[in-house]
């Protein structure tokens, strides 16, 4: 016996309407076509599905069995179709984010907290993009957005500007370099540089200052947490370079000093790398909007 969704909808409609005429109207087909459909289904089953002489029409025992099936299956079908519709309209989906900026966690968490309140049906996850090649993963649809400061010309990938930030030198207020108005590459020669545990090429202080100047610090100490970096700096165990939004509170502490890197300062830009096909999805647009709003808040503090 071959049962289609339309058969289940027919059984349910006739049961609820109590007759062929009303059911046909609900299903937007002719009464003749509906009668033909019922007869064909009964021929397949080999039993009657309705008690013909009852008014309103009532289901037979076999018909009631099909009705129970319809009441189980149709809601699941409708729910699945609604999910497909939401996917097409961009109201639900997946937002797996890779971050190529270690300090970005502190900026991104408030963004995601605001995002989840309006887009609870979007599955959000964060993967540290420093542990794998994030942009190839974006192309392979393993992640959906990459936070990066290094845009590339990649077919099918858009780099959307988020905000600019400055890389800032941080030292103890008692450090000798605290007397300078700005620091240069040579100032790091006899210093312990405290950094996040990532490759040098991914750190602004190296990629934008030290590597071009061919300068190597006396030693490098890698620390996972920003709070611990600042604790070590305040204890005069070394110096660091962090994004300006990370050190916004440090500026008001007598334990630290912050100074520009070079006389003109070093400005970097963060981008959201996404697949071009995802750019118009409402939840993607909303996340990027919130990211820009949160960045402005941090920079105003």
TIRO-877218 format. One record per residue (C-alpha): residue in one letter; z negated, y, x negated. Coordinates in Angstrom, 2 decimals, always signed. Layout:
TIRO-877218
(pt "A"; (Z; Y; X))
...
end
This chain:
TIRO-877218
(pt "X"; (+0.00; +0.00; +0.00))
(pt "X"; (+1.06; +3.36; -1.40))
(pt "X"; (-1.38; +6.14; -0.47))
(pt "X"; (-0.52; +9.75; -1.30))
(pt "X"; (-2.70; +12.86; -1.17))
(pt "X"; (-0.72; +14.04; +1.86))
(pt "X"; (-1.73; +10.88; +3.71))
(pt "X"; (-5.39; +11.59; +3.07))
(pt "X"; (-4.96; +15.20; +4.17))
(pt "X"; (-3.24; +13.98; +7.35))
(pt "X"; (-6.02; +11.55; +8.25))
(pt "X"; (-8.63; +14.24; +7.71))
(pt "X"; (-6.71; +16.90; +9.66))
(pt "X"; (-6.16; +14.65; +12.72))
(pt "X"; (-9.78; +13.59; +12.69))
(pt "X"; (-10.98; +17.20; +12.58))
(pt "X"; (-8.39; +18.53; +15.05))
(pt "X"; (-8.74; +15.65; +17.55))
(pt "X"; (-5.00; +15.41; +18.18))
(pt "X"; (-1.52; +15.47; +16.63))
(pt "X"; (-0.48; +18.88; +17.91))
(pt "X"; (-3.34; +20.82; +16.35))
(pt "X"; (-3.24; +18.76; +13.16))
(pt "X"; (+0.49; +19.38; +12.78))
(pt "X"; (-0.12; +23.10; +13.17))
(pt "X"; (-2.84; +23.04; +10.51))
(pt "X"; (-0.63; +21.10; +8.12))
(pt "X"; (+2.35; +23.33; +8.86))
(pt "X"; (+4.66; +20.45; +9.81))
(pt "X"; (+6.20; +19.36; +13.13))
(pt "X"; (+4.36; +16.97; +15.41))
(pt "X"; (+7.31; +14.58; +15.16))
(pt "X"; (+7.11; +14.54; +11.37))
(pt "X"; (+3.37; +13.95; +11.54))
(pt "X"; (+3.80; +11.00; +13.97))
(pt "X"; (+6.46; +9.53; +11.66))
(pt "X"; (+4.11; +9.86; +8.68))
(pt "X"; (+1.28; +8.08; +10.53))
(pt "X"; (+3.56; +5.27; +11.66))
(pt "X"; (+4.82; +4.74; +8.12))
(pt "X"; (+1.28; +4.60; +6.79))
(pt "X"; (+0.25; +2.13; +9.50))
(pt "X"; (+3.28; -0.03; +8.71))
(pt "X"; (+2.19; -0.16; +5.08))
(pt "X"; (-1.41; -0.97; +5.98))
(pt "X"; (-0.49; -3.47; +8.66))
(pt "X"; (-3.21; -2.09; +10.96))
(pt "X"; (-3.62; +0.80; +13.37))
(pt "X"; (-5.39; +3.83; +11.98))
(pt "X"; (-6.01; +5.55; +15.33))
(pt "X"; (-7.10; +4.52; +18.79))
(pt "X"; (-4.06; +5.84; +20.62))
(pt "X"; (-5.50; +5.91; +24.12))
(pt "X"; (-8.62; +7.91; +23.28))
(pt "X"; (-8.83; +11.65; +23.86))
(pt "X"; (-9.49; +13.27; +21.52))
(pt "X"; (-7.79; +10.84; +19.13))
(pt "X"; (-10.29; +8.72; +17.28))
(pt "X"; (-9.96; +6.79; +14.08))
(pt "X"; (-10.02; +3.00; +14.07))
(pt "X"; (-12.22; +1.12; +11.63))
(pt "X"; (-9.36; +1.15; +9.10))
(pt "X"; (-8.79; +4.84; +9.74))
(pt "X"; (-12.48; +5.59; +9.11))
(pt "X"; (-12.19; +3.81; +5.79))
(pt "X"; (-9.31; +6.10; +4.82))
(pt "X"; (-11.28; +9.11; +6.04))
(pt "X"; (-14.17; +8.24; +3.72))
(pt "X"; (-11.68; +7.98; +0.87))
(pt "X"; (-10.18; +11.37; +1.82))
(pt "X"; (-13.65; +12.98; +1.87))
(pt "X"; (-14.34; +11.63; -1.62))
(pt "X"; (-10.99; +12.31; -3.25))
(pt "X"; (-9.71; +15.55; -1.74))
(pt "X"; (-12.62; +17.77; -2.85))
(pt "X"; (-12.13; +16.52; -6.42))
(pt "X"; (-8.39; +17.20; -6.21))
(pt "X"; (-9.00; +20.71; -4.86))
(pt "X"; (-11.56; +21.42; -7.56))
(pt "X"; (-9.12; +20.28; -10.26))
(pt "X"; (-6.34; +22.43; -8.81))
(pt "X"; (-8.73; +25.39; -8.76))
(pt "X"; (-9.52; +24.77; -12.44))
(pt "X"; (-5.80; +24.73; -13.25))
(pt "X"; (-5.38; +27.98; -11.33))
(pt "X"; (-8.26; +29.55; -13.26))
(pt "X"; (-6.72; +28.40; -16.53))
(pt "X"; (-3.39; +29.98; -15.60))
(pt "X"; (-5.08; +33.19; -14.53))
(pt "X"; (-7.29; +33.34; -17.62))
(pt "X"; (-10.61; +33.12; -15.73))
(pt "X"; (-11.78; +29.99; -17.52))
(pt "X"; (-10.95; +28.31; -20.78))
(pt "X"; (-12.17; +27.88; -24.33))
(pt "X"; (-13.24; +30.48; -26.89))
(pt "X"; (-13.95; +28.78; -30.20))
(pt "X"; (-14.43; +31.42; -32.88))
(pt "X"; (-14.17; +31.10; -36.65))
(pt "X"; (-15.76; +33.77; -38.82))
(pt "X"; (-14.48; +34.59; -42.31))
(pt "X"; (-17.18; +37.24; -42.65))
(pt "X"; (-20.65; +35.82; -43.32))
(pt "X"; (-22.48; +38.98; -42.22))
(pt "X"; (-20.53; +39.06; -38.94))
(pt "X"; (-22.98; +36.72; -37.24))
(pt "X"; (-25.43; +39.58; -36.76))
(pt "X"; (-22.75; +41.75; -35.16))
(pt "X"; (-21.14; +39.00; -33.08))
(pt "X"; (-24.19; +37.50; -31.37))
(pt "X"; (-24.83; +40.55; -29.12))
(pt "X"; (-21.12; +40.49; -28.24))
(pt "X"; (-21.29; +36.86; -27.12))
(pt "X"; (-24.53; +37.48; -25.21))
(pt "X"; (-22.79; +40.18; -23.16))
(pt "X"; (-19.65; +38.04; -22.82))
(pt "X"; (-21.37; +34.97; -21.38))
(pt "X"; (-22.87; +36.94; -18.50))
(pt "X"; (-19.42; +37.71; -17.08))
(pt "X"; (-17.50; +34.68; -18.32))
(pt "X"; (-19.87; +31.75; -17.91))
(pt "X"; (-16.94; +29.38; -17.26))
(pt "X"; (-15.50; +29.97; -20.72))
(pt "X"; (-16.68; +27.45; -23.32))
(pt "X"; (-17.86; +29.46; -26.34))
(pt "X"; (-18.53; +28.07; -29.80))
(pt "X"; (-18.77; +29.53; -33.30))
(pt "X"; (-17.61; +27.82; -36.45))
(pt "X"; (-18.18; +29.35; -39.90))
(pt "X"; (-14.60; +30.00; -41.01))
(pt "X"; (-15.73; +30.02; -44.62))
(pt "X"; (-16.08; +26.23; -44.52))
(pt "X"; (-12.41; +25.56; -43.71))
(pt "X"; (-9.01; +27.26; -43.53))
(pt "X"; (-9.54; +29.26; -40.37))
(pt "X"; (-6.05; +30.69; -39.87))
(pt "X"; (-4.25; +27.32; -40.11))
(pt "X"; (-6.88; +25.99; -37.68))
(pt "X"; (-5.95; +28.83; -35.32))
(pt "X"; (-2.29; +27.81; -35.44))
(pt "X"; (-3.25; +24.19; -34.75))
(pt "X"; (-5.33; +25.32; -31.73))
(pt "X"; (-8.51; +23.98; -33.30))
(pt "X"; (-10.05; +27.46; -32.88))
(pt "X"; (-9.02; +30.34; -30.62))
(pt "X"; (-10.07; +33.48; -32.52))
(pt "X"; (-10.67; +34.22; -36.18))
(pt "X"; (-12.69; +37.23; -37.35))
(pt "X"; (-11.09; +38.27; -40.62))
(pt "X"; (-10.65; +41.26; -42.91))
(pt "X"; (-7.47; +39.91; -44.46))
(pt "X"; (-4.48; +40.15; -42.08))
(pt "X"; (-1.44; +38.03; -42.84))
(pt "X"; (+2.10; +37.88; -41.51))
(pt "X"; (+1.93; +34.61; -39.56))
(pt "X"; (+4.46; +33.76; -36.83))
(pt "X"; (+2.74; +33.40; -33.45))
(pt "X"; (-0.49; +35.05; -34.62))
(pt "X"; (-1.56; +38.61; -33.77))
(pt "X"; (-4.13; +40.55; -35.79))
(pt "X"; (-5.92; +43.00; -33.50))
(pt "X"; (-7.91; +45.80; -35.13))
(pt "X"; (-11.61; +45.71; -34.29))
(pt "X"; (-13.31; +48.35; -36.42))
(pt "X"; (-13.62; +49.82; -39.90))
(pt "X"; (-16.73; +49.48; -42.03))
(pt "X"; (-17.87; +50.47; -45.49))
(pt "X"; (-19.11; +48.12; -48.17))
(pt "X"; (-22.45; +49.61; -49.26))
(pt "X"; (-24.47; +49.13; -52.44))
(pt "X"; (-28.13; +48.31; -51.75))
(pt "X"; (-30.96; +48.47; -54.26))
(pt "X"; (-34.70; +48.96; -54.45))
(pt "X"; (-35.82; +52.57; -54.39))
(pt "X"; (-37.38; +51.85; -57.82))
(pt "X"; (-34.14; +50.57; -59.32))
(pt "X"; (-32.54; +52.68; -62.11))
(pt "X"; (-29.25; +52.84; -60.20))
(pt "X"; (-31.07; +54.52; -57.32))
(pt "X"; (-30.67; +57.76; -59.24))
(pt "X"; (-26.89; +57.66; -58.99))
(pt "X"; (-24.94; +59.21; -56.10))
(pt "X"; (-22.48; +56.31; -56.17))
(pt "X"; (-22.02; +53.11; -58.18))
(pt "X"; (-18.98; +51.82; -60.07))
(pt "X"; (-17.87; +48.43; -61.27))
(pt "X"; (-19.40; +48.87; -64.75))
(pt "X"; (-22.83; +49.43; -63.20))
(pt "X"; (-22.96; +45.73; -62.26))
(pt "X"; (-22.55; +44.46; -65.83))
(pt "X"; (-26.29; +44.06; -66.46))
(pt "X"; (-27.31; +43.32; -62.88))
(pt "X"; (-28.29; +40.30; -60.82))
(pt "X"; (-25.99; +40.47; -57.82))
(pt "X"; (-27.40; +38.86; -54.69))
(pt "X"; (-24.62; +37.60; -52.38))
(pt "X"; (-23.95; +35.23; -49.52))
(pt "X"; (-23.08; +31.67; -50.61))
(pt "X"; (-19.29; +32.02; -50.39))
(pt "X"; (-16.35; +32.20; -52.79))
(pt "X"; (-16.12; +35.42; -54.80))
(pt "X"; (-12.68; +36.18; -53.41))
(pt "X"; (-14.17; +36.37; -49.91))
(pt "X"; (-16.79; +38.97; -50.87))
(pt "X"; (-15.82; +42.64; -50.66))
(pt "X"; (-17.71; +43.57; -53.82))
(pt "X"; (-15.57; +41.17; -55.81))
(pt "X"; (-12.20; +41.43; -54.05))
(pt "X"; (-12.27; +45.23; -53.78))
(pt "X"; (-14.20; +46.26; -56.89))
(pt "X"; (-15.26; +43.79; -59.55))
(pt "X"; (-12.21; +41.51; -59.80))
(pt "X"; (-9.71; +44.42; -60.08))
(pt "X"; (-11.96; +46.01; -62.74))
(pt "X"; (-12.45; +42.65; -64.52))
(pt "X"; (-16.19; +43.06; -64.39))
(pt "X"; (-18.63; +40.16; -64.05))
(pt "X"; (-22.31; +40.74; -63.17))
(pt "X"; (-24.93; +39.43; -65.56))
(pt "X"; (-25.89; +36.83; -62.96))
(pt "X"; (-25.25; +35.93; -59.33))
(pt "X"; (-27.87; +34.71; -56.89))
(pt "X"; (-26.62; +33.26; -53.62))
(pt "X"; (-28.73; +33.58; -50.47))
(pt "X"; (-27.90; +32.42; -46.95))
(pt "X"; (-29.79; +34.97; -44.84))
(pt "X"; (-29.38; +38.75; -44.78))
(pt "X"; (-33.12; +39.23; -44.26))
(pt "X"; (-33.86; +37.27; -47.44))
(pt "X"; (-31.27; +39.26; -49.40))
(pt "X"; (-32.98; +42.48; -48.36))
(pt "X"; (-36.40; +41.05; -49.19))
(pt "X"; (-35.26; +40.19; -52.72))
(pt "X"; (-33.63; +43.59; -53.16))
(pt "X"; (-36.80; +45.38; -52.04))
(pt "X"; (-38.73; +43.28; -54.59))
(pt "X"; (-36.33; +44.52; -57.29))
(pt "X"; (-35.05; +41.00; -57.97))
(pt "X"; (-31.46; +42.18; -57.88))
(pt "X"; (-28.94; +44.37; -56.08))
(pt "X"; (-26.50; +43.61; -53.29))
(pt "X"; (-23.43; +44.89; -51.45))
(pt "X"; (-23.42; +44.58; -47.67))
(pt "X"; (-21.45; +45.97; -44.71))
(pt "X"; (-22.79; +49.30; -43.49))
(pt "X"; (-23.70; +47.89; -40.06))
(pt "X"; (-26.03; +45.37; -41.73))
(pt "X"; (-27.96; +48.05; -43.62))
(pt "X"; (-28.21; +50.53; -40.73))
(pt "X"; (-32.02; +50.16; -40.61))
(pt "X"; (-32.39; +50.06; -44.40))
(pt "X"; (-31.26; +53.68; -44.57))
(pt "X"; (-34.55; +54.72; -42.96))
(pt "X"; (-36.78; +52.62; -45.19))
(pt "X"; (-38.44; +54.05; -48.30))
(pt "X"; (-38.13; +50.63; -49.96))
(pt "X"; (-34.36; +50.83; -50.34))
(pt "X"; (-31.51; +53.08; -51.30))
(pt "X"; (-27.90; +52.70; -50.20))
(pt "X"; (-25.02; +54.14; -52.17))
(pt "X"; (-21.21; +54.17; -51.81))
(pt "X"; (-19.10; +51.89; -53.97))
(pt "X"; (-17.09; +54.31; -56.14))
(pt "X"; (-16.93; +58.04; -55.51))
(pt "X"; (-14.61; +57.71; -52.52))
(pt "X"; (-16.29; +54.64; -51.05))
(pt "X"; (-14.62; +51.37; -50.09))
(pt "X"; (-13.60; +50.97; -46.46))
(pt "X"; (-12.58; +47.65; -44.96))
(pt "X"; (-11.23; +46.72; -41.54))
(pt "X"; (-12.12; +43.74; -39.41))
(pt "X"; (-9.50; +42.05; -37.25))
(pt "X"; (-9.47; +39.49; -34.47))
(pt "X"; (-6.72; +37.00; -35.23))
(pt "X"; (-5.51; +35.25; -32.07))
(pt "X"; (-2.46; +33.29; -30.97))
(pt "X"; (+0.15; +35.62; -29.47))
(pt "X"; (+0.31; +33.49; -26.32))
(pt "X"; (-3.41; +34.13; -25.66))
(pt "X"; (-3.32; +37.89; -26.01))
(pt "X"; (-3.03; +38.65; -22.28))
(pt "X"; (-5.77; +36.26; -21.15))
(pt "X"; (-8.43; +38.33; -19.36))
(pt "X"; (-11.36; +36.71; -21.14))
(pt "X"; (-9.71; +37.22; -24.53))
(pt "X"; (-9.15; +40.90; -23.77))
(pt "X"; (-12.76; +41.24; -22.58))
(pt "X"; (-14.23; +39.66; -25.71))
(pt "X"; (-12.23; +41.98; -27.95))
(pt "X"; (-13.28; +44.98; -25.86))
(pt "X"; (-16.95; +44.01; -26.13))
(pt "X"; (-16.56; +43.48; -29.88))
(pt "X"; (-15.31; +47.04; -30.31))
(pt "X"; (-18.07; +48.44; -28.08))
(pt "X"; (-20.81; +46.64; -30.03))
(pt "X"; (-19.32; +47.84; -33.32))
(pt "X"; (-19.47; +51.45; -32.14))
(pt "X"; (-23.11; +50.99; -31.16))
(pt "X"; (-24.02; +49.65; -34.60))
(pt "X"; (-22.23; +52.42; -36.42))
(pt "X"; (-23.92; +55.11; -34.33))
(pt "X"; (-27.41; +53.86; -35.12))
end
